[in-house]
Amino acid sequence: MARTPDILCIGSVLWDIIGRTDLPMVLGNDKPGRIARLPGGVALNIAMTLGRFGLRPGLVSVVGDDPAGRELLAACEAMGLDCGALLVDPDLPTDHYMAMEAQGTLVAALADAHSLEAAGARILAPLQDGRLGSAAAPWGGPVALDGNLTEALLAEIAESPVFAAADLRVAPASPGKAERLRPLLAHPRATLYVNREEAGLLTGTRPANAAAAAQALTAAGARRVLVTAGAEMAVDATAGRVLTAVPPPVQARRITGAGDTFMAAHIAAELAGADAEEALRAAVEAAAAYVSGEIA
């Protein structure tokens, strides 16, 4: 790699296939709309947003050595993302994600991240063999980590010396994978980015709002959490302080990727020197702009 990345994005790198309609939909409907295929996955969404803020993210993931993987790799390189640590596996197909949205609301989605799960710890080799770090000289910068990895691998990361010096920023990827983050819940260097539903699943509670969700997470041992609740309040909390911000009102045109945009904008703001209050405000504004369609 030509130079060290500013941040590592570890997790899903895949193709998103997103169908959107401005009409209401219920189960069994067939409505006119638009279908787009674009680079996606939590780790890649975060990396792309960080790139728009002038950072150079490095991708730590896997793609297949197939037409979809080669096309995705070329797209990532064209965006200026560092793909030097990306595993290209000839025996695994490139992963995909499919979602249907109606009037800015997610109707249903399927995440096929089986190749990422199958690759397992092999994707972490660059952090162990000296390319990005090792147990003796671990990576000391920020890491955006997503819950598409298996719970076993996330548990390994929580204990691994190669992550002992990293600033871990962790997202569950979806409510269905939130509980995978339990090994990292009380990690002394982890910041968790979750929505209210995911916070409830992690803590076994039913929080009424983002503030209650943040309180439940810090009570469960989390060092720092950022909790979102759609158009309602967003919260940045530690055991000793709570900050809140209300997103600006916008007309929702899309939802897939909004949480990733929030997380990336928050990380970028802090890396640029913003204090916690400024970073939270920047994150909610970026997420609102994304949901409204102002950000491509």
C-alpha positions in Angstrom: 0.0 0.0 0.0 1.3 3.4 -1.0 0.5 5.0 2.4 -1.1 4.1 5.6 -4.9 4.6 5.6 -6.5 7.2 7.9 -9.0 4.6 9.2 -9.7 1.0 8.7 -13.3 -0.1 7.7 -13.8 -3.8 8.6 -16.9 -5.7 7.6 -19.2 -6.0 4.6 -18.1 -4.8 1.2 -20.8 -5.9 -1.4 -23.3 -4.8 -4.0 -26.5 -3.2 -2.8 -29.6 -3.8 -4.9 -32.2 -1.2 -3.7 -35.7 -0.8 -5.0 -37.5 2.4 -4.1 -41.0 3.7 -4.7 -42.8 6.9 -3.7 -46.0 4.9 -3.3 -47.2 3.0 -0.2 -46.5 -0.7 -0.1 -47.8 -3.7 1.9 -47.0 -7.4 1.6 -47.7 -8.7 -1.9 -47.8 -5.3 -3.6 -46.3 -4.8 -7.1 -45.7 -1.1 -7.6 -43.7 1.0 -10.1 -40.4 2.4 -8.8 -36.7 2.5 -9.4 -34.1 -0.2 -8.9 -30.4 0.7 -8.4 -27.3 -1.5 -8.0 -24.5 0.3 -6.3 -21.5 -0.4 -4.0 -22.6 -1.0 -0.4 -22.3 -2.9 2.8 -21.8 -1.2 6.2 -18.0 -1.0 6.0 -18.0 0.2 2.5 -20.9 2.7 3.1 -18.8 4.2 6.0 -15.7 4.2 3.9 -17.4 6.0 1.0 -18.7 8.7 3.3 -15.4 9.1 5.0 -13.9 9.6 1.6 -16.3 12.4 0.9 -14.9 14.1 4.0 -11.4 14.0 2.6 -10.2 10.9 4.5 -8.5 7.8 3.0 -10.1 4.7 4.4 -8.7 1.2 4.1 -11.1 -1.7 3.4 -10.6 -4.9 5.4 -13.0 -7.4 4.0 -13.5 -10.0 1.2 -14.8 -10.0 -2.4 -15.0 -12.9 -4.8 -12.7 -13.3 -7.7 -15.7 -13.2 -9.9 -17.2 -10.6 -12.3 -19.2 -8.9 -9.5 -16.1 -8.8 -7.3 -13.8 -7.4 -9.9 -16.3 -4.7 -10.8 -16.8 -3.8 -7.1 -13.0 -3.7 -6.5 -12.6 -1.4 -9.5 -15.4 0.9 -8.3 -13.8 1.1 -4.8 -10.4 1.9 -6.3 -12.0 4.6 -8.5 -13.4 6.3 -5.4 -9.9 6.5 -3.9 -10.4 3.8 -1.3 -7.4 1.8 -0.1 -8.0 -1.8 -1.2 -4.6 -3.1 -0.5 -5.8 -5.2 2.5 -8.9 -6.5 0.8 -9.0 -10.2 0.4 -9.9 -11.5 -3.0 -11.0 -15.1 -2.8 -11.4 -17.3 -5.9 -13.6 -19.8 -4.0 -16.2 -17.4 -2.6 -18.9 -15.4 -4.5 -19.2 -11.6 -3.9 -21.8 -10.8 -1.3 -25.0 -8.9 -2.0 -27.7 -6.9 -0.1 -31.3 -6.4 -1.4 -33.8 -4.0 0.1 -37.2 -2.6 -0.8 -38.1 0.9 0.4 -41.5 2.7 0.1 -41.9 6.4 0.8 -38.5 6.5 2.6 -39.3 3.6 4.8 -37.7 0.1 4.7 -40.3 -2.5 3.8 -38.0 -5.6 3.8 -34.3 -6.5 3.2 -32.1 -9.5 2.8 -28.4 -9.5 3.6 -26.3 -12.2 1.9 -22.9 -11.7 3.7 -22.1 -15.4 3.7 -18.8 -15.0 2.0 -17.7 -12.5 4.7 -18.7 -15.0 7.4 -16.9 -17.9 5.5 -13.7 -15.9 5.1 -13.7 -15.3 8.9 -10.4 -14.4 10.5 -8.6 -14.5 7.2 -9.7 -11.0 6.4 -7.7 -9.8 9.5 -4.3 -11.1 8.2 -3.1 -7.6 7.3 -3.4 -6.5 10.9 -1.3 -9.5 12.0 1.4 -9.9 9.4 2.9 -6.4 9.5 1.1 -4.8 6.5 -1.2 -2.8 8.9 0.1 -4.0 12.2 0.9 -7.0 14.4 0.5 -8.2 17.9 3.8 -6.6 18.8 3.0 -3.3 17.0 -0.8 -3.1 16.8 -2.7 -0.7 14.6 -3.2 2.4 16.7 -5.7 4.4 14.6 -9.4 4.4 14.3 -11.3 1.3 13.2 -14.9 1.2 11.9 -16.1 -2.3 12.6 -19.5 -3.8 11.6 -21.6 -6.6 12.9 -21.7 -8.6 9.7 -18.7 -10.5 11.1 -19.6 -13.6 13.1 -20.1 -13.4 16.8 -17.1 -15.7 17.3 -14.9 -13.4 15.2 -16.2 -10.3 17.0 -15.4 -12.0 20.3 -11.9 -12.8 19.1 -11.4 -9.1 18.1 -12.5 -8.0 21.6 -9.6 -10.0 23.1 -7.1 -9.7 20.3 -3.8 -7.9 21.0 -3.8 -6.6 17.4 -6.7 -4.4 18.3 -5.4 -3.4 21.8 -4.4 0.1 20.7 -7.2 0.8 18.2 -10.0 3.4 18.6 -12.9 1.0 17.9 -16.1 2.4 16.4 -18.6 -0.4 16.2 -22.0 -0.8 14.5 -24.3 -3.8 14.5 -25.3 -3.6 10.8 -28.9 -4.4 11.5 -31.2 -5.2 14.4 -31.0 -8.9 13.5 -27.2 -8.8 14.1 -27.2 -6.5 17.1 -26.7 -9.2 19.7 -23.4 -10.2 18.0 -21.9 -7.1 19.5 -22.2 -8.4 23.1 -18.5 -9.4 23.3 -17.6 -5.7 22.6 -20.2 -4.1 24.8 -17.9 -3.4 27.7 -14.7 -3.1 25.6 -12.6 -0.2 27.1 -11.8 1.3 23.7 -15.1 0.8 21.9 -17.7 3.4 20.9 -21.0 1.7 19.9 -23.3 3.2 17.2 -26.8 1.7 17.4 -30.4 2.7 17.0 -33.0 2.4 19.7 -34.2 -1.1 18.7 -30.6 -2.4 18.5 -29.9 -1.0 22.0 -32.9 -2.8 23.4 -31.8 -6.1 21.9 -28.3 -5.6 23.3 -29.5 -4.9 26.8 -32.7 -7.0 26.9 -34.8 -3.8 27.5 -37.5 -1.9 25.6 -36.3 1.7 25.8 -38.9 4.4 25.2 -36.5 6.7 23.4 -32.8 7.2 22.5 -31.9 8.7 25.9 -33.3 5.6 27.7 -31.5 3.3 25.3 -28.2 5.1 25.9 -28.7 4.9 29.6 -29.4 1.1 29.4 -26.2 0.6 27.4 -24.0 2.6 29.7 -25.5 0.8 32.7 -24.6 -2.5 30.9 -21.0 -1.4 30.8 -20.6 0.4 27.5 -17.9 3.0 27.6 -19.5 5.3 25.1 -22.6 5.0 22.9 -24.3 6.9 20.2 -28.0 6.1 19.8 -30.2 7.2 17.0 -34.0 7.1 16.7 -34.8 8.2 13.1 -36.2 11.7 13.0 -36.2 11.9 16.8 -33.4 12.7 19.2 -29.9 11.3 18.8 -27.8 10.8 21.9 -24.0 10.6 22.6 -23.6 9.2 26.1 -20.9 8.0 28.5 -21.4 7.0 32.2 -20.7 10.6 33.2 -22.5 12.7 30.5 -25.3 12.8 28.0 -25.4 15.0 24.9 -28.5 15.2 22.6 -29.3 16.6 19.2 -32.5 16.7 17.1 -32.1 16.1 13.4 -33.4 18.8 11.1 -36.8 18.0 9.6 -36.6 16.6 6.1 -38.8 14.6 3.7 -37.5 11.1 3.8 -36.7 9.7 0.4 -34.5 6.8 1.4 -33.3 5.0 4.5 -30.8 2.3 3.6 -27.3 3.6 4.6 -28.6 6.5 6.8 -27.0 5.0 10.0 -23.7 4.4 8.2 -23.7 8.0 7.1 -24.4 9.2 10.7 -21.5 7.1 12.0 -19.1 8.1 9.3 -19.9 11.8 9.6 -19.4 11.6 13.4 -16.1 9.9 13.1 -14.9 12.3 10.4 -15.9 15.3 12.6 -14.0 14.0 15.6 -10.9 13.2 13.5 -11.0 16.7 12.2 -10.9 18.0 15.8 -14.6 18.7 16.6 -15.7 18.3 20.2 -18.4 15.8 21.2 -21.3 18.3 20.8 -20.1 19.6 17.4 -19.5 16.0 16.1 -23.0 14.9 17.2 -24.6 17.9 15.4 -22.5 17.2 12.3 -23.6 13.6 12.3 -27.4 14.3 12.6 -27.2 16.9 9.8 -25.3 14.6 7.5 -27.8 11.8 8.1 -30.7 14.1 7.5 -29.1 15.3 4.2 -28.6 11.7 3.1 -32.2 10.6 4.0 -33.6 13.6 2.0 -31.5 12.7 -1.0 -29.3 15.8 -0.9 -26.2 13.5 -0.7 -25.8 11.3 -3.8 
